[in-house]
């Protein structure tokens, strides 16, 4: 590959050093619009009745585990707009060691991690702790939110959706 093609993949963010532009594989939104709209509808249904702050924390954490740059960017932006603090966003990968999260948030984050890392299963103690903090309907909505963000993560990681687009 010629050097000017390689350099063309880098972009600069103000005073920050240039960063590598990971090429997007496809624009899933335009290639599979029916599937995209179906996931949007699922997402809207899953959000019903979930506290907006908790919703973003769960979505950020699942996206961190799944290494979805687009979703991390998107949900941290939404969390900030919703009033979430930088400190809580930055400590989210280490939430178990942090005193910044309520018992209800901790139960939701533990459930999000267990559902996201499904090959490990969802331990009874994790599910039971979540059930102590959420009513049955709210818990069902939380589970739906978690599997929906995982669907978004898998879609966006696979297609290498670029953060900051659409």
Secondary structure by P-SEA (a helix, b strand, c coil): ccaaaaaaaccccccccbbbbcccccccccccaaaaaaaaaaaaaaaccccaaaaaaaaaaaaaaaccaaaaaaaaaaaaaacccaaaaaacccccccccccaaaaaaaaaaaaaaaccccccaaaaaaaaaaccaaaaaaaaaaaaaaaaaaaaaaaaccccccc
